[in-house]
Amino acid sequence: MSSSPRPIPRVAAIHDLSGFGRCALAAVIPAISALGIQVCPIPTAVLSTQTDGFENFTFRDLTQDIYPIFSHWSSLGISMDCIYSGFLGSFEQISIVRSIFEHSPGALRVVDPVMGDDGALYATMSDEMGYRMRELCSMADVITPNLTECICLLDRPYEARPLSAGELRRHLKDLCALGAKIAVLTGVVTEDGMMANCAYDSVQGVFSEARCPLLPRSYPGTGDLFTSVLTGLLVLGIPLSKALVHTTDYLAKTISLTIEMGTPVREGVALERTLPLLTQLVSPGSPLFLD
């Protein structure tokens, strides 16, 4: 007698939505859905395009709608397996996500502390926002900063150079000391010229690392895509070390294909062509299939 199908997990994704440009919800929804997980979006803002490389874009702030959306779900008895936040543009939005975390016992809490890149904070960010983001990270099970965001969270000077294994481990341990159970440092150039995504599980006391060749081009939205795939695999119960390897491999293949296609940088990565790779990861016969 066959067993009944497993319930489909749910992820509440608290991100902005850009109509053009593959970032935030435009990357989060398809990536996590391709892994067989229901994505329940809570948009923090709606933009006509993503902001990197575009001018005169439209912007509508939805701060006042964030908690009422979550509250309505709660009133209907709808629960989430994971709460996953990305770019937050104000102190108020950070406070709202903190409240959602507090009212989501048992859910995996993932924070992508989107604040800057290449050593600089985004125009909407400030040092004060960095301090408030620390408070949110302290409540998280998983945080996924890039090096710029890591440095901001730890209040350290930024140096544009490859990092040693010892430096990476120190950063990861100190990130977890903020309160997060797992810290993942993304897109780091290592001393041997590779690109690495590194993690530390403070509960298990275990470091993990996944590497790929350093690619000649970067695209907006790849951080959103990375955290989305990693989050989906963790929700499915995939061990951190294995999830890190598969996520890194998927991003490397997607970026390589996007370069090969000649896609303009500001349009983001061509994830539409590689989403089947994610579905294959969780299909019968694959190494990650859990049934």
Backbone torsions as a table, in degrees:
resi	resn	phi	psi	omega
1	MET	NA	125.8	-176.2
2	SER	-76.5	146.9	178.5
3	SER	-78.9	154.5	179.5
4	SER	-71.7	150.8	179.7
5	PRO	-60.1	147.4	177.0
6	ARG	-68.6	147.7	175.4
7	PRO	-61.1	147.6	177.6
8	ILE	-78.9	122.8	179.5
9	PRO	-65.5	157.5	179.3
10	ARG	-122.3	136.8	174.9
11	VAL	-121.6	124.0	172.1
12	ALA	-86.7	117.6	-175.8
13	ALA	-106.9	110.5	-177.0
14	ILE	-100.3	91.4	-174.4
15	HIS	-144.5	167.9	172.1
16	ASP	-82.8	167.5	179.7
17	LEU	-127.2	119.2	175.1
18	SER	-105.0	129.0	-178.7
19	GLY	-64.0	-32.9	178.6
20	PHE	-132.7	136.5	-175.0
21	GLY	107.3	125.5	-171.0
22	ARG	-87.3	78.8	178.0
23	CYS	-142.2	173.8	177.6
24	ALA	47.5	-132.1	-174.5
25	LEU	-61.9	-27.3	179.0
26	ALA	-67.6	-19.2	173.9
27	ALA	-102.9	-37.4	-176.3
28	VAL	-61.7	-49.8	-173.9
29	ILE	-62.4	-51.3	-178.5
30	PRO	-67.4	-37.2	-176.5
31	ALA	-66.1	-49.3	-178.0
32	ILE	-70.2	-36.6	177.3
33	SER	-62.5	-37.3	-179.9
34	ALA	-64.1	-21.0	177.3
35	LEU	-88.2	5.7	176.8
36	GLY	83.6	26.8	-178.4
37	ILE	-119.0	139.7	177.8
38	GLN	-78.3	128.1	176.5
39	VAL	-102.3	125.9	178.7
40	CYS	-113.1	98.6	-173.0
41	PRO	-78.1	141.6	168.4
42	ILE	-121.1	94.9	-176.0
43	PRO	-71.5	131.6	177.9
44	THR	-89.2	-22.4	178.6
45	ALA	-166.4	157.9	175.8
46	VAL	-123.0	127.8	-179.3
47	LEU	-123.4	153.7	177.3
48	SER	-71.3	-37.0	176.9
49	THR	-141.0	165.1	168.8
50	GLN	-70.4	163.9	-166.0
51	THR	-91.7	-13.7	-176.6
52	ASP	-85.4	105.7	178.1
53	GLY	97.7	-0.6	179.2
54	PHE	-121.1	147.6	176.6
55	GLU	-118.8	160.8	174.2
56	ASN	58.5	31.4	178.9
57	PHE	-75.1	151.7	176.4
58	THR	-84.5	154.6	-177.5
59	PHE	-148.3	127.9	175.2
60	ARG	-127.5	118.8	-179.1
61	ASP	-78.1	134.3	-178.5
62	LEU	-120.3	25.4	-177.7
63	THR	-51.8	-43.5	-175.4
64	GLN	-69.7	-11.5	-179.2
65	ASP	-97.2	-14.0	-170.8
66	ILE	-62.2	-57.3	-176.0
67	TYR	-69.7	-39.4	177.1
68	PRO	-57.5	-34.8	176.7
69	ILE	-62.3	-50.3	179.8
70	PHE	-62.5	-40.9	-179.3
71	SER	-62.9	-38.3	178.0
72	HIS	-63.9	-43.6	176.8
73	TRP	-57.6	-45.4	-178.7
74	SER	-60.7	-39.5	-179.1
75	SER	-65.8	-23.1	179.1
76	LEU	-91.5	-0.2	-178.4
77	GLY	77.5	18.2	179.5
78	ILE	-84.9	119.6	179.8
79	SER	-108.5	158.0	-178.3
80	MET	-116.5	143.5	174.6
81	ASP	-83.8	-19.9	-177.6
82	CYS	-153.1	139.8	170.1
83	ILE	-113.0	122.0	-171.4
84	TYR	-128.9	113.6	-178.8
85	SER	-109.0	148.0	177.7
86	GLY	-123.2	-128.4	-177.0
87	PHE	-62.3	126.5	176.2
88	LEU	-125.1	126.3	-168.5
89	GLY	-98.1	6.0	-176.7
90	SER	-158.6	162.1	174.3
91	PHE	-58.4	-39.3	-176.6
92	GLU	-62.5	-41.7	179.7
93	GLN	-65.5	-38.0	176.8
94	ILE	-61.4	-44.2	179.8
95	SER	-63.3	-37.5	179.6
96	ILE	-65.7	-43.5	179.2
97	VAL	-64.7	-38.3	175.4
98	ARG	-57.6	-42.7	179.7
99	SER	-65.3	-39.8	177.6
100	ILE	-63.4	-41.7	175.7
101	PHE	-57.6	-46.0	-177.3
102	GLU	-62.1	-29.7	-178.1
103	HIS	-99.5	19.7	-179.9
104	SER	-128.6	61.1	-179.9
105	PRO	-62.5	134.4	177.8
106	GLY	91.2	-15.7	179.6
107	ALA	-81.0	144.2	172.4
108	LEU	-68.1	128.2	-177.8
109	ARG	-105.8	115.1	-178.2
110	VAL	-117.7	128.8	178.2
111	VAL	-123.2	117.4	168.1
112	ASP	-97.5	101.8	-172.9
113	PRO	-78.5	72.0	-173.6
114	VAL	-68.6	110.6	-177.5
115	MET	-136.7	-23.2	-177.1
116	GLY	177.2	-175.2	-179.5
117	ASP	-162.2	159.1	177.0
118	ASP	52.5	36.9	174.5
119	GLY	84.5	1.0	-177.5
120	ALA	-128.1	142.5	174.3
121	LEU	-77.4	151.6	174.6
122	TYR	-65.8	158.9	-174.2
123	ALA	-59.4	-29.5	-178.0
124	THR	-83.0	-4.1	-175.9
125	MET	-100.3	162.1	177.5
126	SER	-148.8	169.4	176.6
127	ASP	-60.1	-36.3	178.8
128	GLU	-62.6	-39.0	176.9
129	MET	-62.2	-36.1	178.1
130	GLY	-61.0	-42.5	178.5
131	TYR	-64.1	-41.5	179.7
132	ARG	-68.5	-34.0	177.8
133	MET	-65.8	-31.6	175.4
134	ARG	-58.4	-41.0	-179.2
135	GLU	-61.4	-40.6	178.6
136	LEU	-68.4	-42.0	179.0
137	CYS	-61.8	-30.3	-179.1
138	SER	-66.1	-19.5	-179.7
139	MET	-95.5	-4.6	-170.7
140	ALA	-87.2	152.2	168.3
141	ASP	-82.5	-36.5	-177.3
142	VAL	-136.7	131.9	171.4
143	ILE	-123.6	148.0	-173.7
144	THR	-134.1	61.2	179.3
145	PRO	-75.2	153.4	164.5
146	ASN	-83.8	-177.2	-174.5
147	LEU	-64.1	-41.5	178.7
148	THR	-59.4	-45.1	-179.3
149	GLU	-69.5	-35.9	175.5
150	CYS	-59.6	-47.5	-178.6
151	ILE	-62.9	-39.1	178.5
152	CYS	-65.1	-45.5	-179.6
153	LEU	-63.3	-34.8	-177.2
154	LEU	-94.1	-2.6	178.8
155	ASP	56.9	51.8	179.1
156	ARG	-121.6	158.2	178.2
157	PRO	-70.9	144.6	179.3
158	TYR	-89.4	133.7	176.0
159	GLU	-128.2	122.7	-178.8
160	ALA	-83.5	79.4	180.0
161	ARG	-153.5	161.1	176.0
162	PRO	-62.3	150.0	-178.9
163	LEU	-108.2	144.5	176.8
164	SER	-79.2	165.7	178.4
165	ALA	-61.5	-37.8	179.4
166	GLY	-64.9	-40.4	178.6
167	GLU	-65.9	-41.2	179.6
168	LEU	-62.1	-42.9	-179.8
169	ARG	-66.2	-37.4	179.1
170	ARG	-65.6	-44.4	177.5
171	HIS	-58.5	-46.3	-176.4
172	LEU	-64.5	-43.3	178.5
173	LYS	-63.1	-41.1	-178.5
174	ASP	-70.4	-32.2	175.0
175	LEU	-64.3	-43.3	178.3
176	CYS	-66.9	-28.1	178.2
177	ALA	-64.7	-18.5	175.3
178	LEU	-69.6	-19.7	178.3
179	GLY	133.9	-18.4	-179.6
180	ALA	-70.9	146.0	178.0
181	LYS	-74.9	-40.3	-178.4
182	ILE	-127.8	131.2	174.3
183	ALA	-115.9	133.2	177.1
184	VAL	-121.9	121.7	178.9
185	LEU	-102.4	119.4	-169.4
186	THR	-104.9	150.0	170.4
187	GLY	61.7	43.3	-177.7
188	VAL	-97.8	134.6	175.5
189	VAL	-86.1	126.3	-177.6
190	THR	-92.3	170.4	-176.7
191	GLU	-65.0	-23.9	178.9
192	ASP	-93.8	14.4	173.2
193	GLY	80.9	19.5	177.7
194	MET	-101.8	165.9	171.6
195	MET	-100.6	132.4	-176.4
196	ALA	-129.9	146.1	167.5
197	ASN	-117.2	122.9	-170.7
198	CYS	-121.7	149.7	-177.6
199	ALA	-141.0	153.7	173.1
200	TYR	-136.3	123.9	175.2
201	ASP	-96.9	104.9	-174.9
202	SER	-72.2	-22.2	178.5
203	VAL	-72.8	-44.2	179.8
204	GLN	-87.8	-16.9	-176.7
205	GLY	69.5	35.1	-173.3
206	VAL	-121.0	133.0	173.2
207	PHE	-95.7	145.9	175.4
208	SER	-134.6	154.8	178.4
209	GLU	-151.4	142.7	173.9
210	ALA	-132.7	134.9	-176.1
211	ARG	-122.3	157.9	172.1
212	CYS	-150.6	164.5	177.3
213	PRO	-60.6	146.5	177.5
214	LEU	-72.8	115.6	-176.1
215	LEU	-85.8	153.4	-171.5
216	PRO	-78.6	-2.4	-175.4
217	ARG	-146.3	147.0	175.1
218	SER	-122.4	156.2	-173.9
219	TYR	-132.1	146.2	173.4
220	PRO	-64.4	146.1	177.4
221	GLY	91.5	-8.0	-178.6
222	THR	-69.5	-30.2	175.7
223	GLY	-65.5	-41.0	176.8
224	ASP	-61.7	-42.8	-178.6
225	LEU	-66.2	-42.6	179.7
226	PHE	-59.5	-52.7	-176.4
227	THR	-64.8	-33.1	179.4
228	SER	-65.4	-46.3	179.7
229	VAL	-65.5	-45.5	179.3
230	LEU	-60.3	-44.7	179.4
231	THR	-60.2	-45.8	179.9
232	GLY	-58.7	-44.4	-179.4
233	LEU	-66.5	-37.8	177.8
234	LEU	-66.7	-39.1	177.4
235	VAL	-61.4	-34.8	179.1
236	LEU	-77.7	-2.0	176.8
237	GLY	90.7	11.7	178.2
238	ILE	-71.9	133.3	178.4
239	PRO	-58.3	147.6	-175.2
240	LEU	-54.3	-47.2	-176.2
241	SER	-61.8	-41.0	179.6
242	LYS	-71.6	-40.2	178.6
243	ALA	-62.8	-37.5	179.9
244	LEU	-64.2	-42.6	180.0
245	VAL	-64.8	-47.2	-177.4
246	HIS	-68.4	-36.0	178.0
247	THR	-66.5	-44.3	179.3
248	THR	-62.6	-43.3	178.8
249	ASP	-62.2	-42.7	179.6
250	TYR	-63.9	-44.4	179.7
251	LEU	-63.6	-41.7	179.8
252	ALA	-61.5	-43.0	178.9
253	LYS	-65.8	-40.4	-178.0
254	THR	-68.4	-42.6	179.2
255	ILE	-67.1	-41.9	179.5
256	SER	-60.8	-43.8	178.9
257	LEU	-64.7	-39.6	180.0
258	THR	-63.6	-40.2	175.8
259	ILE	-62.9	-45.6	-179.6
260	GLU	-60.6	-35.6	-178.7
261	MET	-77.4	-14.3	-178.4
262	GLY	73.9	26.2	-179.8
263	THR	-64.7	130.5	176.5
264	PRO	-55.4	138.8	-174.9
265	VAL	-55.2	-43.2	-174.1
266	ARG	-67.5	-13.1	177.8
267	GLU	-85.2	-6.3	179.3
268	GLY	79.1	-174.5	-175.5
269	VAL	-84.2	151.0	-177.0
270	ALA	-81.6	65.1	-175.4
271	LEU	-66.8	-20.5	179.3
272	GLU	-58.1	-31.5	-177.9
273	ARG	-80.4	-17.6	-174.3
274	THR	-116.1	-0.7	177.9
275	LEU	-57.5	-33.5	176.9
276	PRO	-58.0	-27.4	178.2
277	LEU	-63.4	-34.8	179.0
278	LEU	-70.9	-41.9	178.5
279	THR	-62.9	-37.7	178.5
280	GLN	-63.1	-32.0	-179.0
281	LEU	-60.6	-32.6	-175.2
282	VAL	-113.7	20.5	178.4
283	SER	-92.7	157.3	177.2
284	PRO	-53.7	134.6	179.6
285	GLY	96.0	-14.1	179.4
286	SER	-82.3	157.1	-179.6
287	PRO	-61.5	-22.5	-176.6
288	LEU	-96.7	-3.4	-176.3
289	PHE	-63.9	128.1	-167.3
290	LEU	-98.4	-12.5	-176.6
291	ASP	-74.4	NA	NA
